[in-house]
Amino acid sequence: MARRYSARRYARAVFEIALEKERLGEWQSGLEEMARLARDRQVALYLESTDIKFEDKARLLLNKLGDIEPLVLNLVYLLITRGRFGMLSDIVDEYQQLLDDYNNVERAEATTAFTLDEDDKNRLAKKLGDITGKTVIVRHKVDRDLLGGVVVRVGGKLMDGSTRGKLEALKRELS
């Protein structure tokens, strides 16, 4: 919990800097690039190691990243020197949430028994947008156990319109 709170503080500070400098997109892409690098277990272990000099870590980052927002790089340097590089993915998640809130965007996860085509995803996103009053981006998953219908998680809410969910509700009602 403390780590998540710290990540939120870092993300909020980063977001305010990006907003002030009108570089929200550059920060987002830089943070995503850093998160991609942090998912490489060998790189993460190297950057988190206390046995390796900071200069060597900085050189590795510059070689791996190339052209990246300099302030993003400074943030990563700060995290490394404070032994908090491991929270980078949490910071990226929090930043994305702040950016989505700023842009009035909501992310939804839709699970269906079959693959949705782009038209179906767009119709679902529009309906969810009408409900939430925001622009909705739908990420889709397939779960063959659903039988039919759709289960959507959006804005911390779960909407179960699946056949399985309806059958379970009917079963509870009858018993």
N, C-alpha and C positions, 0 to 999 in steps of 0.2 A: 504494500500500500504506500509506503514512504517513497519507494522508487517511482511509482506511478505519479505521485504528487510532484516529485522533483522533475520528472519528465514533462509534466504539464507546465511547471514554471519555466523550464528552458524553452519549451515550445511557444509559450505565450510571449516570452522575451524575443525570440527569433521572429515570430509573426509580427510583432510590433515594429521591429527593425525593417523587415521586408516590406511592410505596409508603408512605413515612413519613406523608404527609398523607392517605392513603387516597383518592387522586384519580387512580387509574390510568386510568380511562375518560375523565375530563376532559382529562388530558394527551394521551391518544391522539387524541381528536377535535380538540384544539387543534393538535397536530402535523400531523395530516392536513390540516387547514384551511390551515396554513402551507405545507405541501408543495404543495397545490393552487395556492396563490397563487404559489409559487416556480416552478411550471411555466409561468406566464404570462411569456413571454420578455421583454416590455417591462418588467414589474414587476421581474423579476430583474435586468435591466440597470440599472434605476434604483437599486435597492437596493445593487448592487455598485459603482456609480460612486463614484469618489473626489472627483469635482467637485461633488457634491451634499451639502449640509449634513445632519448627522445629524438635526436637528430636522425637516427636510422629509421625510426618510425615515420618521421616527417618525409624523408626521402622516398620511402615506400609509397606513401600516400600520393606524393606528387607524381611518381612514376605510374601508378595505377590509375589516377584520376585525370591527369592532364588538365584540360580547361574546365574549371569548376568555379562557381561563385566563391571569391576569396573569403567572404565572411562565413560561408559554410565550412570551409577548410579551417578557419580560425575556431569555429565552434567545436569541430572534431579535435583539434589540438587541445582545446580547453578540457574536453571530456577525457582525453587521454591523460593529460597531466593530473587530473583529479581522480583518475582511476574509475571513471564512469562511462567508458566507451560502450560497455554492455547495454546501456540504456538508450542507445541511439535509435533502435527500432521503435521504442516507446515514444521517443520525441517525435519521430517521423509520423507515427499514428496520430499523436495529439495535434501536430501541425496540420495534418490533413483534415482533421475534424474542425479546427479553427478556420481553415481555408474554405471548407464546405459551408460552414455556418455563415461566413462572410459573403459567399456567393449564393446563399440560399439554396444549397444543394443537400439532398438527403440520399444516402446510399441504402439500397435494399438488397436483400438476398432472397431470391425466389427459388423454391425447390418444387420440381414437378416430376411426374412419373415418366415423362418423355422429354425430348429435346425441343425447346422453343425456337422458332425461327425469328429473324430480326423483327418482322412485323408484329408478332405476338409479344416480344419483349418491349417494343415501342408502345403497343397498346396498354400493356401492364404498367409501364412506367408512367404513361399519361394518366391512367386511372389512379395510381398511387399519388401522382402529383396533384390531382384534383382533391384527393383526401387530405394530403399533408399541406398543400399550399406551397410546395417547394418543387424544384426540378429534381426528379428522382432518377438515379442511375441504378439500373438493375444488374446484379450479378446472378447468374443462373447456375443451378446445380440440378443433376438428375438423380432421383432416388426411386428405383423401380418398385420399392415396397409401398409407395403411396397409392398405387392402383389408379388414381386419377386425381384431377383437381390441382390445387396449388397451395403451398405453405409459404407465406411471406413474412420475413422479419424486417421491419423498417422502424427507425426511430425508437428502438427499445421495445417495440410492440410486436407481438406474434399474431398473425392472422392465419388461421387454419381453415382453408377451404378445400382440404383434401377429402377424397372419398373415405380414406381410412379414418380420418378425424371425425367425419360425420357418422361413420359406423360405430366408432367408439363412444361418441356422444349418445347415439341411439341405444347402445348397449347399457350405458349408465342409467339412462332414463327408464329403460325397461326393468332393470334390476332393483 
